[in-house]
Amino acid sequence: MTRSARIAAVKRGERKKDVSQMFNISRNPQHLWLKREEQTGDCQAITQHQQGCGHQITDWKRFGEWVREHGGGTRKEK
């Protein structure tokens, strides 16, 4: 059953505890879905993807020099 159906059951007057037991879900996600619907008008999952990776290496020139100097070893090995 979909999130919308579970939310509709709560809005019909079903107790949150009963709905979560009936559909075998925890009450926390159900609470978060209700809160999201209240704030945005929709309870569907947020599907945004993270942009970039947050690399620790910011100075690629210096890193390249380190690789040439140390070859394939790790920092601890050198």
MONORBEL-V674650 format. One line per field, one symbol per residue. phi: phi as a letter, one per 40 degrees, with the letter a starting at -180 (. if undefined). Layout:
phi=???
This chain:
phi=.cddcccccccchccdccccccbfbccccccccccccccbgabcccbcbccgbgdccbbccccccccccbgccccccc
